[in-house]
């Protein structure tokens, strides 16, 4: 989509950003959702990550922030705190990219 999103699409994003069992399970939303498309790609990326191993170890993806086509940035303060990544780092990444997430190798 290259123009304004259809009426009501913003509601998807608002619901997605609310704390829930799903946002906790996949470490998504919590403010990092900036468009309805985030509601699809953030959980999908995290779910795929559950099937991937690096060096025989499981991984986890944590969504830290996203940028809308309008340039508006959203930050997941909960996941920033959990990951230990500074908001300023994510803000700088989002200057040049649409998404910023952390990949953690689990023990």
Rosetta blueprint (number, residue, H / E / L):
1 X L
2 X L
3 X L
4 X L
5 X L
6 X L
7 X L
8 X L
9 X H
10 X H
11 X H
12 X H
13 X H
14 X H
15 X H
16 X H
17 X L
18 X L
19 X L
20 X L
21 X H
22 X H
23 X H
24 X H
25 X H
26 X H
27 X L
28 X L
29 X L
30 X L
31 X L
32 X L
33 X L
34 X L
35 X L
36 X L
37 X L
38 X H
39 X H
40 X H
41 X H
42 X H
43 X H
44 X H
45 X H
46 X H
47 X H
48 X H
49 X H
50 X L
51 X L
52 X L
53 X E
54 X E
55 X L
56 X L
57 X E
58 X E
59 X E
60 X E
61 X E
62 X E
63 X E
64 X E
65 X E
66 X E
67 X E
68 X L
69 X L
70 X L
71 X L
72 X L
73 X E
74 X E
75 X E
76 X L
77 X H
78 X H
79 X H
80 X H
81 X H
82 X H
83 X H
84 X L
85 X L
86 X L
87 X H
88 X H
89 X H
90 X H
91 X H
92 X H
93 X H
94 X H
95 X H
96 X H
97 X L
98 X L
99 X E
100 X E
101 X E
102 X E
103 X E
104 X E
105 X E
106 X L
107 X L
